[in-house]
Amino acid sequence: LCFVGEVKFKNKKICKNILNLLKSKAKSLNLAPNYYIIISKNGFSKEIDKICEQNLLLLDLNDFKILLEE
């Protein structure tokens, strides 16, 4: 399995452009990822949320809350 991902810790939502850049980086490295993973501090734009790709995982800080609970 091959995973390619990026973490963005910005005060704005992540847009589709970040996914396109990630795919471009993978292609330039001759990678064929099974999954693309993007982790965002402040969530995602409506545009990227609408993308229904089975190999795309979008995670924000809320997805990690359970790890912080005692």
PDB file of N, H, CA, C and O in Angstrom:
ATOM      1  N   LEU A   1       0.834  -1.199   0.000  1.00  0.00           N
ATOM      2  CA  LEU A   1       0.000   0.000   0.000  1.00  0.00           C
ATOM      3  C   LEU A   1       0.867   1.247   0.000  1.00  0.00           C
ATOM      4  O   LEU A   1       1.952   1.275   0.581  1.00  0.00           O
ATOM      5  N   CYS A   2       0.375   2.253  -0.650  1.00  0.00           N
ATOM      6  H   CYS A   2      -0.506   2.231  -1.123  1.00  0.00           H
ATOM      7  CA  CYS A   2       1.087   3.532  -0.699  1.00  0.00           C
ATOM      8  C   CYS A   2       0.129   4.636  -0.256  1.00  0.00           C
ATOM      9  O   CYS A   2      -0.967   4.782  -0.798  1.00  0.00           O
ATOM     10  N   PHE A   3       0.559   5.405   0.733  1.00  0.00           N
ATOM     11  H   PHE A   3       1.449   5.287   1.174  1.00  0.00           H
ATOM     12  CA  PHE A   3      -0.210   6.540   1.239  1.00  0.00           C
ATOM     13  C   PHE A   3       0.574   7.815   0.962  1.00  0.00           C
ATOM     14  O   PHE A   3       1.780   7.874   1.203  1.00  0.00           O
ATOM     15  N   VAL A   4      -0.110   8.833   0.457  1.00  0.00           N
ATOM     16  H   VAL A   4      -1.089   8.785   0.261  1.00  0.00           H
ATOM     17  CA  VAL A   4       0.494  10.145   0.264  1.00  0.00           C
ATOM     18  C   VAL A   4      -0.397  11.138   0.981  1.00  0.00           C
ATOM     19  O   VAL A   4      -1.612  11.150   0.786  1.00  0.00           O
ATOM     20  N   GLY A   5       0.210  11.970   1.810  1.00  0.00           N
ATOM     21  H   GLY A   5       1.197  11.961   1.969  1.00  0.00           H
ATOM     22  CA  GLY A   5      -0.608  12.893   2.579  1.00  0.00           C
ATOM     23  C   GLY A   5       0.069  14.210   2.845  1.00  0.00           C
ATOM     24  O   GLY A   5       1.254  14.403   2.577  1.00  0.00           O
ATOM     25  N   GLU A   6      -0.728  15.109   3.384  1.00  0.00           N
ATOM     26  H   GLU A   6      -1.691  14.952   3.603  1.00  0.00           H
ATOM     27  CA  GLU A   6      -0.237  16.432   3.723  1.00  0.00           C
ATOM     28  C   GLU A   6      -1.017  16.938   4.926  1.00  0.00           C
ATOM     29  O   GLU A   6      -2.214  16.685   5.062  1.00  0.00           O
ATOM     30  N   VAL A   7      -0.317  17.655   5.791  1.00  0.00           N
ATOM     31  H   VAL A   7       0.655  17.860   5.680  1.00  0.00           H
ATOM     32  CA  VAL A   7      -0.939  18.262   6.966  1.00  0.00           C
ATOM     33  C   VAL A   7      -0.861  19.769   6.801  1.00  0.00           C
ATOM     34  O   VAL A   7       0.204  20.320   6.524  1.00  0.00           O
ATOM     35  N   LYS A   8      -1.997  20.431   6.974  1.00  0.00           N
ATOM     36  H   LYS A   8      -2.862  19.984   7.199  1.00  0.00           H
ATOM     37  CA  LYS A   8      -2.058  21.890   6.870  1.00  0.00           C
ATOM     38  C   LYS A   8      -2.566  22.451   8.192  1.00  0.00           C
ATOM     39  O   LYS A   8      -3.687  22.158   8.609  1.00  0.00           O
ATOM     40  N   PHE A   9      -1.749  23.248   8.840  1.00  0.00           N
ATOM     41  H   PHE A   9      -0.839  23.486   8.501  1.00  0.00           H
ATOM     42  CA  PHE A   9      -2.108  23.843  10.125  1.00  0.00           C
ATOM     43  C   PHE A   9      -2.289  25.344   9.925  1.00  0.00           C
ATOM     44  O   PHE A   9      -1.528  26.157  10.451  1.00  0.00           O
ATOM     45  N   LYS A  10      -3.310  25.687   9.156  1.00  0.00           N
ATOM     46  H   LYS A  10      -3.928  25.026   8.729  1.00  0.00           H
ATOM     47  CA  LYS A  10      -3.589  27.083   8.815  1.00  0.00           C
ATOM     48  C   LYS A  10      -4.925  27.500   9.407  1.00  0.00           C
ATOM     49  O   LYS A  10      -5.729  26.661   9.812  1.00  0.00           O
ATOM     50  N   ASN A  11      -5.150  28.802   9.452  1.00  0.00           N
ATOM     51  H   ASN A  11      -4.497  29.484   9.123  1.00  0.00           H
ATOM     52  CA  ASN A  11      -6.398  29.335  10.004  1.00  0.00           C
ATOM     53  C   ASN A  11      -7.485  29.482   8.945  1.00  0.00           C
ATOM     54  O   ASN A  11      -8.432  30.247   9.128  1.00  0.00           O
ATOM     55  N   LYS A  12      -7.355  28.761   7.850  1.00  0.00           N
ATOM     56  H   LYS A  12      -6.586  28.140   7.701  1.00  0.00           H
ATOM     57  CA  LYS A  12      -8.390  28.795   6.816  1.00  0.00           C
ATOM     58  C   LYS A  12      -8.671  27.375   6.353  1.00  0.00           C
ATOM     59  O   LYS A  12      -7.874  26.463   6.574  1.00  0.00           O
ATOM     60  N   LYS A  13      -9.808  27.207   5.711  1.00  0.00           N
ATOM     61  H   LYS A  13     -10.455  27.948   5.531  1.00  0.00           H
ATOM     62  CA  LYS A  13     -10.198  25.886   5.222  1.00  0.00           C
ATOM     63  C   LYS A  13      -9.341  25.504   4.012  1.00  0.00           C
ATOM     64  O   LYS A  13      -8.874  26.361   3.262  1.00  0.00           O
ATOM     65  N   ILE A  14      -9.152  24.216   3.851  1.00  0.00           N
ATOM     66  H   ILE A  14      -9.531  23.520   4.462  1.00  0.00           H
ATOM     67  CA  ILE A  14      -8.350  23.699   2.748  1.00  0.00           C
ATOM     68  C   ILE A  14      -9.235  23.547   1.510  1.00  0.00           C
ATOM     69  O   ILE A  14     -10.358  23.050   1.596  1.00  0.00           O
ATOM     70  N   CYS A  15      -8.717  23.980   0.359  1.00  0.00           N
ATOM     71  H   CYS A  15      -7.805  24.383   0.288  1.00  0.00           H
ATOM     72  CA  CYS A  15      -9.496  23.914  -0.879  1.00  0.00           C
ATOM     73  C   CYS A  15      -8.981  22.793  -1.789  1.00  0.00           C
ATOM     74  O   CYS A  15      -7.980  22.139  -1.497  1.00  0.00           O
ATOM     75  N   LYS A  16      -9.686  22.598  -2.882  1.00  0.00           N
ATOM     76  H   LYS A  16     -10.500  23.129  -3.120  1.00  0.00           H
ATOM     77  CA  LYS A  16      -9.384  21.529  -3.835  1.00  0.00           C
ATOM     78  C   LYS A  16      -7.978  21.665  -4.415  1.00  0.00           C
ATOM     79  O   LYS A  16      -7.371  20.668  -4.804  1.00  0.00           O
ATOM     80  N   ASN A  17      -7.466  22.872  -4.474  1.00  0.00           N
ATOM     81  H   ASN A  17      -7.959  23.682  -4.157  1.00  0.00           H
ATOM     82  CA  ASN A  17      -6.140  23.112  -5.024  1.00  0.00           C
ATOM     83  C   ASN A  17      -5.068  22.303  -4.289  1.00  0.00           C
ATOM     84  O   ASN A  17      -4.117  21.833  -4.914  1.00  0.00           O
ATOM     85  N   ILE A  18      -5.210  22.137  -2.979  1.00  0.00           N
ATOM     86  H   ILE A  18      -5.982  22.519  -2.472  1.00  0.00           H
ATOM     87  CA  ILE A  18      -4.236  21.369  -2.194  1.00  0.00           C
ATOM     88  C   ILE A  18      -4.238  19.910  -2.642  1.00  0.00           C
ATOM     89  O   ILE A  18      -3.179  19.291  -2.742  1.00  0.00           O
ATOM     90  N   LEU A  19      -5.411  19.362  -2.911  1.00  0.00           N
ATOM     91  H   LEU A  19      -6.271  19.864  -2.831  1.00  0.00           H
ATOM     92  CA  LEU A  19      -5.498  17.986  -3.406  1.00  0.00           C
ATOM     93  C   LEU A  19      -4.827  17.866  -4.770  1.00  0.00           C
ATOM     94  O   LEU A  19      -4.090  16.912  -5.020  1.00  0.00           O
ATOM     95  N   ASN A  20      -5.078  18.826  -5.645  1.00  0.00           N
ATOM     96  H   ASN A  20      -5.676  19.601  -5.442  1.00  0.00           H
ATOM     97  CA  ASN A  20      -4.457  18.798  -6.968  1.00  0.00           C
ATOM     98  C   ASN A  20      -2.935  18.869  -6.864  1.00  0.00           C
ATOM     99  O   ASN A  20      -2.231  18.170  -7.593  1.00  0.00           O
ATOM    100  N   LEU A  21      -2.424  19.709  -5.965  1.00  0.00           N
ATOM    101  H   LEU A  21      -2.996  20.278  -5.373  1.00  0.00           H
ATOM    102  CA  LEU A  21      -0.977  19.807  -5.760  1.00  0.00           C
ATOM    103  C   LEU A  21      -0.408  18.502  -5.209  1.00  0.00           C
ATOM    104  O   LEU A  21       0.674  18.074  -5.611  1.00  0.00           O
ATOM    105  N   LEU A  22      -1.131  17.879  -4.299  1.00  0.00           N
ATOM    106  H   LEU A  22      -2.009  18.227  -3.972  1.00  0.00           H
ATOM    107  CA  LEU A  22      -0.685  16.615  -3.716  1.00  0.00           C
ATOM    108  C   LEU A  22      -0.610  15.526  -4.792  1.00  0.00           C
ATOM    109  O   LEU A  22       0.347  14.753  -4.835  1.00  0.00           O
ATOM    110  N   LYS A  23      -1.612  15.473  -5.647  1.00  0.00           N
ATOM    111  H   LYS A  23      -2.389  16.101  -5.612  1.00  0.00           H
ATOM    112  CA  LYS A  23      -1.604  14.494  -6.736  1.00  0.00           C
ATOM    113  C   LYS A  23      -0.451  14.764  -7.703  1.00  0.00           C
ATOM    114  O   LYS A  23       0.178  13.833  -8.206  1.00  0.00           O
ATOM    115  N   SER A  24      -0.183  16.037  -7.955  1.00  0.00           N
ATOM    116  H   SER A  24      -0.694  16.793  -7.546  1.00  0.00           H
ATOM    117  CA  SER A  24       0.917  16.412  -8.841  1.00  0.00           C
ATOM    118  C   SER A  24       2.267  16.009  -8.248  1.00  0.00           C
ATOM    119  O   SER A  24       3.144  15.524  -8.962  1.00  0.00           O
ATOM    120  N   LYS A  25       2.428  16.212  -6.944  1.00  0.00           N
ATOM    121  H   LYS A  25       1.715  16.607  -6.364  1.00  0.00           H
ATOM    122  CA  LYS A  25       3.673  15.822  -6.272  1.00  0.00           C
ATOM    123  C   LYS A  25       3.876  14.314  -6.345  1.00  0.00           C
ATOM    124  O   LYS A  25       4.985  13.846  -6.602  1.00  0.00           O
ATOM    125  N   ALA A  26       2.814  13.559  -6.122  1.00  0.00           N
ATOM    126  H   ALA A  26       1.913  13.940  -5.914  1.00  0.00           H
ATOM    127  CA  ALA A  26       2.903  12.098  -6.183  1.00  0.00           C
ATOM    128  C   ALA A  26       3.300  11.645  -7.588  1.00  0.00           C
ATOM    129  O   ALA A  26       4.129  10.750  -7.755  1.00  0.00           O
ATOM    130  N   LYS A  27       2.699  12.272  -8.583  1.00  0.00           N
ATOM    131  H   LYS A  27       2.025  12.998  -8.448  1.00  0.00           H
ATOM    132  CA  LYS A  27       3.008  11.914  -9.968  1.00  0.00           C
ATOM    133  C   LYS A  27       4.462  12.226 -10.305  1.00  0.00           C
ATOM    134  O   LYS A  27       5.128  11.435 -10.974  1.00  0.00           O
ATOM    135  N   SER A  28       4.958  13.376  -9.846  1.00  0.00           N
ATOM    136  H   SER A  28       4.418  14.018  -9.303  1.00  0.00           H
ATOM    137  CA  SER A  28       6.345  13.753 -10.137  1.00  0.00           C
ATOM    138  C   SER A  28       7.346  12.817  -9.465  1.00  0.00           C
ATOM    139  O   SER A  28       8.489  12.708  -9.909  1.00  0.00           O
ATOM    140  N   LEU A  29       6.923  12.145  -8.401  1.00  0.00           N
ATOM    141  H   LEU A  29       5.995  12.233  -8.040  1.00  0.00           H
ATOM    142  CA  LEU A  29       7.774  11.172  -7.708  1.00  0.00           C
ATOM    143  C   LEU A  29       7.534   9.744  -8.201  1.00  0.00           C
ATOM    144  O   LEU A  29       8.052   8.782  -7.633  1.00  0.00           O
ATOM    145  N   ASN A  30       6.743   9.625  -9.262  1.00  0.00           N
ATOM    146  H   ASN A  30       6.322  10.407  -9.724  1.00  0.00           H
ATOM    147  CA  ASN A  30       6.384   8.317  -9.834  1.00  0.00           C
ATOM    148  C   ASN A  30       5.717   7.404  -8.813  1.00  0.00           C
ATOM    149  O   ASN A  30       5.958   6.197  -8.799  1.00  0.00           O
ATOM    150  N   LEU A  31       4.883   7.982  -7.966  1.00  0.00           N
ATOM    151  H   LEU A  31       4.687   8.962  -7.978  1.00  0.00           H
ATOM    152  CA  LEU A  31       4.128   7.212  -6.981  1.00  0.00           C
ATOM    153  C   LEU A  31       2.714   6.973  -7.496  1.00  0.00           C
ATOM    154  O   LEU A  31       2.143   7.806  -8.200  1.00  0.00           O
ATOM    155  N   ALA A  32       2.173   5.841  -7.141  1.00  0.00           N
ATOM    156  H   ALA A  32       2.637   5.164  -6.569  1.00  0.00           H
ATOM    157  CA  ALA A  32       0.780   5.520  -7.461  1.00  0.00           C
ATOM    158  C   ALA A  32       0.074   5.217  -6.145  1.00  0.00           C
ATOM    159  O   ALA A  32      -0.117   4.053  -5.794  1.00  0.00           O
ATOM    160  N   PRO A  33      -0.314   6.263  -5.417  1.00  0.00           N
ATOM    161  CA  PRO A  33      -0.889   6.063  -4.077  1.00  0.00           C
ATOM    162  C   PRO A  33      -2.226   5.333  -4.106  1.00  0.00           C
ATOM    163  O   PRO A  33      -3.058   5.541  -4.989  1.00  0.00           O
ATOM    164  N   ASN A  34      -2.400   4.472  -3.112  1.00  0.00           N
ATOM    165  H   ASN A  34      -1.724   4.302  -2.395  1.00  0.00           H
ATOM    166  CA  ASN A  34      -3.703   3.855  -2.905  1.00  0.00           C
ATOM    167  C   ASN A  34      -4.640   4.844  -2.225  1.00  0.00           C
ATOM    168  O   ASN A  34      -5.853   4.814  -2.436  1.00  0.00           O
ATOM    169  N   TYR A  35      -4.063   5.723  -1.407  1.00  0.00           N
ATOM    170  H   TYR A  35      -3.078   5.747  -1.236  1.00  0.00           H
ATOM    171  CA  TYR A  35      -4.855   6.709  -0.667  1.00  0.00           C
ATOM    172  C   TYR A  35      -4.144   8.051  -0.625  1.00  0.00           C
ATOM    173  O   TYR A  35      -2.922   8.130  -0.497  1.00  0.00           O
ATOM    174  N   TYR A  36      -4.948   9.106  -0.739  1.00  0.00           N
ATOM    175  H   TYR A  36      -5.940   9.042  -0.843  1.00  0.00           H
ATOM    176  CA  TYR A  36      -4.487  10.463  -0.483  1.00  0.00           C
ATOM    177  C   TYR A  36      -5.111  10.885   0.839  1.00  0.00           C
ATOM    178  O   TYR A  36      -6.310  10.701   1.049  1.00  0.00           O
ATOM    179  N   ILE A  37      -4.307  11.446   1.724  1.00  0.00           N
ATOM    180  H   ILE A  37      -3.333  11.595   1.553  1.00  0.00           H
ATOM    181  CA  ILE A  37      -4.790  11.865   3.037  1.00  0.00           C
ATOM    182  C   ILE A  37      -4.426  13.328   3.241  1.00  0.00           C
ATOM    183  O   ILE A  37      -3.272  13.722   3.073  1.00  0.00           O
ATOM    184  N   ILE A  38      -5.417  14.126   3.602  1.00  0.00           N
ATOM    185  H   ILE A  38      -6.355  13.806   3.738  1.00  0.00           H
ATOM    186  CA  ILE A  38      -5.163  15.529   3.932  1.00  0.00           C
ATOM    187  C   ILE A  38      -5.719  15.781   5.326  1.00  0.00           C
ATOM    188  O   ILE A  38      -6.881  15.491   5.611  1.00  0.00           O
ATOM    189  N   ILE A  39      -4.873  16.323   6.181  1.00  0.00           N
ATOM    190  H   ILE A  39      -3.929  16.559   5.950  1.00  0.00           H
ATOM    191  CA  ILE A  39      -5.270  16.664   7.548  1.00  0.00           C
ATOM    192  C   ILE A  39      -5.246  18.179   7.663  1.00  0.00           C
ATOM    193  O   ILE A  39      -4.260  18.823   7.305  1.00  0.00           O
ATOM    194  N   SER A  40      -6.342  18.744   8.166  1.00  0.00           N
ATOM    195  H   SER A  40      -7.143  18.220   8.457  1.00  0.00           H
ATOM    196  CA  SER A  40      -6.493  20.194   8.242  1.00  0.00           C
ATOM    197  C   SER A  40      -6.847  20.646   9.651  1.00  0.00           C
ATOM    198  O   SER A  40      -7.634  20.003  10.347  1.00  0.00           O
ATOM    199  N   LYS A  41      -6.261  21.748  10.053  1.00  0.00           N
ATOM    200  H   LYS A  41      -5.622  22.270   9.488  1.00  0.00           H
ATOM    201  CA  LYS A  41      -6.591  22.350  11.352  1.00  0.00           C
ATOM    202  C   LYS A  41      -8.026  22.877  11.359  1.00  0.00           C
ATOM    203  O   LYS A  41      -8.736  22.730  12.354  1.00  0.00           O
ATOM    204  N   ASN A  42      -8.451  23.486  10.260  1.00  0.00           N
ATOM    205  H   ASN A  42      -7.874  23.605   9.452  1.00  0.00           H
ATOM    206  CA  ASN A  42      -9.741  24.176  10.230  1.00  0.00           C
ATOM    207  C   ASN A  42     -10.735  23.649   9.208  1.00  0.00           C
ATOM    208  O   ASN A  42     -11.608  24.393   8.762  1.00  0.00           O
ATOM    209  N   GLY A  43     -10.624  22.401   8.835  1.00  0.00           N
ATOM    210  H   GLY A  43      -9.915  21.797   9.197  1.00  0.00           H
ATOM    211  CA  GLY A  43     -11.624  21.821   7.949  1.00  0.00           C
ATOM    212  C   GLY A  43     -11.354  22.068   6.481  1.00  0.00           C
ATOM    213  O   GLY A  43     -10.250  22.436   6.079  1.00  0.00           O
ATOM    214  N   PHE A  44     -12.407  21.853   5.681  1.00  0.00           N
ATOM    215  H   PHE A  44     -13.304  21.554   6.007  1.00  0.00           H
ATOM    216  CA  PHE A  44     -12.265  21.853   4.232  1.00  0.00           C
ATOM    217  C   PHE A  44     -13.357  22.683   3.570  1.00  0.00           C
ATOM    218  O   PHE A  44     -14.451  22.845   4.110  1.00  0.00           O
ATOM    219  N   SER A  45     -13.037  23.204   2.393  1.00  0.00           N
ATOM    220  H   SER A  45     -12.148  23.073   1.954  1.00  0.00           H
ATOM    221  CA  SER A  45     -14.017  23.975   1.630  1.00  0.00           C
ATOM    222  C   SER A  45     -15.124  23.045   1.143  1.00  0.00           C
ATOM    223  O   SER A  45     -14.951  21.828   1.091  1.00  0.00           O
ATOM    224  N   LYS A  46     -16.265  23.639   0.786  1.00  0.00           N
ATOM    225  H   LYS A  46     -16.406  24.628   0.828  1.00  0.00           H
ATOM    226  CA  LYS A  46     -17.383  22.848   0.254  1.00  0.00           C
ATOM    227  C   LYS A  46     -16.967  22.125  -1.020  1.00  0.00           C
ATOM    228  O   LYS A  46     -17.412  21.008  -1.284  1.00  0.00           O
ATOM    229  N   GLU A  47     -16.117  22.766  -1.802  1.00  0.00           N
ATOM    230  H   GLU A  47     -15.756  23.674  -1.587  1.00  0.00           H
ATOM    231  CA  GLU A  47     -15.667  22.202  -3.076  1.00  0.00           C
ATOM    232  C   GLU A  47     -14.938  20.869  -2.873  1.00  0.00           C
ATOM    233  O   GLU A  47     -15.215  19.901  -3.582  1.00  0.00           O
ATOM    234  N   ILE A  48     -14.021  20.812  -1.924  1.00  0.00           N
ATOM    235  H   ILE A  48     -13.795  21.599  -1.349  1.00  0.00           H
ATOM    236  CA  ILE A  48     -13.271  19.569  -1.705  1.00  0.00           C
ATOM    237  C   ILE A  48     -14.125  18.554  -0.941  1.00  0.00           C
ATOM    238  O   ILE A  48     -13.948  17.347  -1.109  1.00  0.00           O
ATOM    239  N   ASP A  49     -15.038  19.027  -0.114  1.00  0.00           N
ATOM    240  H   ASP A  49     -15.182  20.008   0.022  1.00  0.00           H
ATOM    241  CA  ASP A  49     -15.941  18.117   0.607  1.00  0.00           C
ATOM    242  C   ASP A  49     -16.852  17.343  -0.346  1.00  0.00           C
ATOM    243  O   ASP A  49     -17.273  16.229  -0.037  1.00  0.00           O
ATOM    244  N   LYS A  50     -17.155  17.930  -1.499  1.00  0.00           N
ATOM    245  H   LYS A  50     -16.813  18.836  -1.750  1.00  0.00           H
ATOM    246  CA  LYS A  50     -18.046  17.298  -2.473  1.00  0.00           C
ATOM    247  C   LYS A  50     -17.361  16.185  -3.264  1.00  0.00           C
ATOM    248  O   LYS A  50     -18.032  15.377  -3.907  1.00  0.00           O
ATOM    249  N   ILE A  51     -16.050  16.141  -3.220  1.00  0.00           N
ATOM    250  H   ILE A  51     -15.505  16.798  -2.698  1.00  0.00           H
ATOM    251  CA  ILE A  51     -15.320  15.134  -3.986  1.00  0.00           C
ATOM    252  C   ILE A  51     -15.555  13.770  -3.355  1.00  0.00           C
ATOM    253  O   ILE A  51     -15.270  13.559  -2.177  1.00  0.00           O
ATOM    254  N   CYS A  52     -16.067  12.868  -4.136  1.00  0.00           N
ATOM    255  H   CYS A  52     -16.298  13.039  -5.094  1.00  0.00           H
ATOM    256  CA  CYS A  52     -16.403  11.525  -3.631  1.00  0.00           C
ATOM    257  C   CYS A  52     -15.443  10.500  -4.216  1.00  0.00           C
ATOM    258  O   CYS A  52     -15.831   9.672  -5.039  1.00  0.00           O
ATOM    259  N   GLU A  53     -14.215  10.561  -3.795  1.00  0.00           N
ATOM    260  H   GLU A  53     -13.899  11.235  -3.126  1.00  0.00           H
ATOM    261  CA  GLU A  53     -13.236   9.577  -4.230  1.00  0.00           C
ATOM    262  C   GLU A  53     -13.011   8.603  -3.089  1.00  0.00           C
ATOM    263  O   GLU A  53     -12.783   9.014  -1.951  1.00  0.00           O
ATOM    264  N   GLN A  54     -13.074   7.325  -3.387  1.00  0.00           N
ATOM    265  H   GLN A  54     -13.259   6.992  -4.312  1.00  0.00           H
ATOM    266  CA  GLN A  54     -12.894   6.314  -2.347  1.00  0.00           C
ATOM    267  C   GLN A  54     -11.493   6.338  -1.765  1.00  0.00           C
ATOM    268  O   GLN A  54     -11.279   5.884  -0.641  1.00  0.00           O
ATOM    269  N   ASN A  55     -10.543   6.858  -2.514  1.00  0.00           N
ATOM    270  H   ASN A  55     -10.716   7.226  -3.428  1.00  0.00           H
ATOM    271  CA  ASN A  55      -9.162   6.852  -2.047  1.00  0.00           C
ATOM    272  C   ASN A  55      -8.733   8.185  -1.427  1.00  0.00           C
ATOM    273  O   ASN A  55      -7.538   8.452  -1.292  1.00  0.00           O
ATOM    274  N   LEU A  56      -9.700   9.016  -1.052  1.00  0.00           N
ATOM    275  H   LEU A  56     -10.670   8.799  -1.161  1.00  0.00           H
ATOM    276  CA  LEU A  56      -9.403  10.311  -0.448  1.00  0.00           C
ATOM    277  C   LEU A  56      -9.910  10.345   0.990  1.00  0.00           C
ATOM    278  O   LEU A  56     -11.095  10.138   1.251  1.00  0.00           O
ATOM    279  N   LEU A  57      -8.999  10.608   1.910  1.00  0.00           N
ATOM    280  H   LEU A  57      -8.036  10.777   1.698  1.00  0.00           H
ATOM    281  CA  LEU A  57      -9.362  10.742   3.321  1.00  0.00           C
ATOM    282  C   LEU A  57      -9.115  12.178   3.752  1.00  0.00           C
ATOM    283  O   LEU A  57      -7.990  12.671   3.673  1.00  0.00           O
ATOM    284  N   LEU A  58     -10.168  12.848   4.208  1.00  0.00           N
ATOM    285  H   LEU A  58     -11.082  12.447   4.272  1.00  0.00           H
ATOM    286  CA  LEU A  58     -10.073  14.217   4.704  1.00  0.00           C
ATOM    287  C   LEU A  58     -10.304  14.189   6.203  1.00  0.00           C
ATOM    288  O   LEU A  58     -11.366  13.769   6.664  1.00  0.00           O
ATOM    289  N   LEU A  59      -9.327  14.628   6.959  1.00  0.00           N
ATOM    290  H   LEU A  59      -8.464  14.970   6.585  1.00  0.00           H
ATOM    291  CA  LEU A  59      -9.412  14.605   8.415  1.00  0.00           C
ATOM    292  C   LEU A  59      -9.156  15.997   8.967  1.00  0.00           C
ATOM    293  O   LEU A  59      -8.284  16.719   8.483  1.00  0.00           O
ATOM    294  N   ASP A  60      -9.934  16.369   9.996  1.00  0.00           N
ATOM    295  H   ASP A  60     -10.642  15.782  10.389  1.00  0.00           H
ATOM    296  CA  ASP A  60      -9.651  17.615  10.703  1.00  0.00           C
ATOM    297  C   ASP A  60      -9.438  17.300  12.178  1.00  0.00           C
ATOM    298  O   ASP A  60      -9.483  16.139  12.583  1.00  0.00           O
ATOM    299  N   LEU A  61      -9.209  18.326  12.970  1.00  0.00           N
ATOM    300  H   LEU A  61      -9.172  19.270  12.640  1.00  0.00           H
ATOM    301  CA  LEU A  61      -8.883  18.106  14.381  1.00  0.00           C
ATOM    302  C   LEU A  61      -9.991  17.380  15.132  1.00  0.00           C
ATOM    303  O   LEU A  61      -9.714  16.664  16.094  1.00  0.00           O
ATOM    304  N   ASN A  62     -11.238  17.550  14.710  1.00  0.00           N
ATOM    305  H   ASN A  62     -11.464  18.131  13.928  1.00  0.00           H
ATOM    306  CA  ASN A  62     -12.347  16.849  15.367  1.00  0.00           C
ATOM    307  C   ASN A  62     -12.211  15.334  15.248  1.00  0.00           C
ATOM    308  O   ASN A  62     -12.667  14.596  16.122  1.00  0.00           O
ATOM    309  N   ASP A  63     -11.591  14.876  14.179  1.00  0.00           N
ATOM    310  H   ASP A  63     -11.220  15.475  13.470  1.00  0.00           H
ATOM    311  CA  ASP A  63     -11.398  13.439  13.992  1.00  0.00           C
ATOM    312  C   ASP A  63     -10.394  12.855  14.984  1.00  0.00           C
ATOM    313  O   ASP A  63     -10.323  11.639  15.157  1.00  0.00           O
ATOM    314  N   PHE A  64      -9.626  13.716  15.627  1.00  0.00           N
ATOM    315  H   PHE A  64      -9.684  14.705  15.486  1.00  0.00           H
ATOM    316  CA  PHE A  64      -8.607  13.259  16.568  1.00  0.00           C
ATOM    317  C   PHE A  64      -8.990  13.502  18.024  1.00  0.00           C
ATOM    318  O   PHE A  64      -8.213  13.182  18.924  1.00  0.00           O
ATOM    319  N   LYS A  65     -10.170  14.061  18.270  1.00  0.00           N
ATOM    320  H   LYS A  65     -10.801  14.321  17.539  1.00  0.00           H
ATOM    321  CA  LYS A  65     -10.597  14.363  19.644  1.00  0.00           C
ATOM    322  C   LYS A  65     -10.619  13.129  20.534  1.00  0.00           C
ATOM    323  O   LYS A  65     -10.250  13.205  21.706  1.00  0.00           O
ATOM    324  N   ILE A  66     -11.041  12.009  19.996  1.00  0.00           N
ATOM    325  H   ILE A  66     -11.340  11.948  19.044  1.00  0.00           H
ATOM    326  CA  ILE A  66     -11.129  10.788  20.799  1.00  0.00           C
ATOM    327  C   ILE A  66      -9.759  10.379  21.339  1.00  0.00           C
ATOM    328  O   ILE A  66      -9.661   9.766  22.402  1.00  0.00           O
ATOM    329  N   LEU A  67      -8.716  10.718  20.608  1.00  0.00           N
ATOM    330  H   LEU A  67      -8.795  11.216  19.745  1.00  0.00           H
ATOM    331  CA  LEU A  67      -7.362  10.394  21.068  1.00  0.00           C
ATOM    332  C   LEU A  67      -6.948  11.242  22.265  1.00  0.00           C
ATOM    333  O   LEU A  67      -6.085  10.848  23.049  1.00  0.00           O
ATOM    334  N   LEU A  68      -7.575  12.414  22.397  1.00  0.00           N
ATOM    335  H   LEU A  68      -8.277  12.734  21.761  1.00  0.00           H
ATOM    336  CA  LEU A  68      -7.219  13.334  23.471  1.00  0.00           C
ATOM    337  C   LEU A  68      -8.066  13.149  24.718  1.00  0.00           C
ATOM    338  O   LEU A  68      -7.730  13.663  25.785  1.00  0.00           O
ATOM    339  N   GLU A  69      -9.168  12.411  24.584  1.00  0.00           N
ATOM    340  H   GLU A  69      -9.440  11.993  23.717  1.00  0.00           H
ATOM    341  CA  GLU A  69     -10.047  12.193  25.731  1.00  0.00           C
ATOM    342  C   GLU A  69      -9.423  11.188  26.685  1.00  0.00           C
ATOM    343  O   GLU A  69      -8.736  10.256  26.269  1.00  0.00           O
ATOM    344  N   GLU A  70      -9.673  11.392  27.953  1.00  0.00           N
ATOM    345  H   GLU A  70     -10.231  12.149  28.291  1.00  0.00           H
ATOM    346  CA  GLU A  70      -9.107  10.493  28.964  1.00  0.00           C
ATOM    347  C   GLU A  70     -10.098   9.431  29.348  1.00  0.00           C
ATOM    348  O   GLU A  70      -9.799   8.582  30.189  1.00  0.00           O
TER     349      GLU A  70
END
